[in-house]
Amino acid sequence: MSGGCGLAGSMPLSCGMLLQCLGEKRKLPAFEQASHAIDKATDTVLTDPASRTPDLGGKTGTKRFGALVAEPLRTA
């Protein structure tokens, strides 16, 4: 699959993994905390089938999925 297909892929989780790696390597606890927050937000969004993108059995577009993941991160 290529970009622009409206599929979630693993972008939020990939970003979280990058932050985790950088946080551990450079001793930046805030990066590790951000990584855990992204993982938790993604897991929370995925618990609602209506929030999933087509590749995960839902009908939500990637913009909306990203907004749903970002929403709790803004208030953290």
DOZAMI-87109 format. One line per 2 residues: number of its first residue (from 0); for each residue z, x negated, y of C-alpha. Coordinates in steps of 0.02 Angstrom, whole numbers, plus 50000, padded with zeros to 5 digits. Layout:
BEGIN
NUM> Z:X:Y | ...
This chain:
BEGIN
0> 50000:50000:50000 | 49973:49945:50177
2> 50063:49980:50339 | 50033:50141:50431
4> 50043:50250:50276 | 50203:50338:50327
6> 50302:50261:50185 | 50476:50188:50204
8> 50450:50031:50105 | 50604:49925:50117
10> 50606:49881:50302 | 50787:49929:50343
12> 50853:49844:50188 | 50745:49689:50220
14> 50815:49677:50397 | 50990:49693:50327
16> 50958:49555:50200 | 50891:49441:50337
18> 51046:49470:50443 | 51159:49440:50292
20> 51072:49275:50254 | 51078:49215:50434
22> 51258:49269:50451 | 51312:49172:50297
24> 51208:49018:50336 | 51257:49006:50519
26> 51434:49074:50503 | 51399:49227:50611
28> 51513:49368:50555 | 51432:49492:50674
30> 51267:49470:50581 | 51351:49504:50415
32> 51437:49657:50487 | 51270:49720:50553
34> 51193:49693:50381 | 51327:49800:50299
36> 51306:49935:50432 | 51118:49942:50401
38> 51143:49955:50213 | 51271:50093:50234
40> 51162:50190:50357 | 51011:50176:50242
42> 51110:50234:50091 | 51179:50381:50190
44> 51006:50436:50246 | 50936:50422:50070
46> 51070:50539:50000 | 50979:50684:50086
48> 50814:50717:49996 | 50745:50798:50154
50> 50763:50632:50245 | 50661:50532:50120
52> 50484:50473:50148 | 50343:50522:50029
54> 50360:50363:49925 | 50539:50418:49888
56> 50496:50600:49852 | 50519:50672:50026
58> 50412:50724:50173 | 50490:50630:50319
60> 50381:50506:50414 | 50433:50327:50443
62> 50471:50353:50628 | 50593:50491:50587
64> 50667:50393:50441 | 50694:50243:50554
66> 50775:50354:50686 | 50892:50428:50555
68> 50945:50254:50497 | 50966:50192:50676
70> 51068:50342:50735 | 51237:50291:50660
72> 51206:50110:50708 | 51198:50155:50892
74> 51373:50228:50888 | 51450:50088:50783
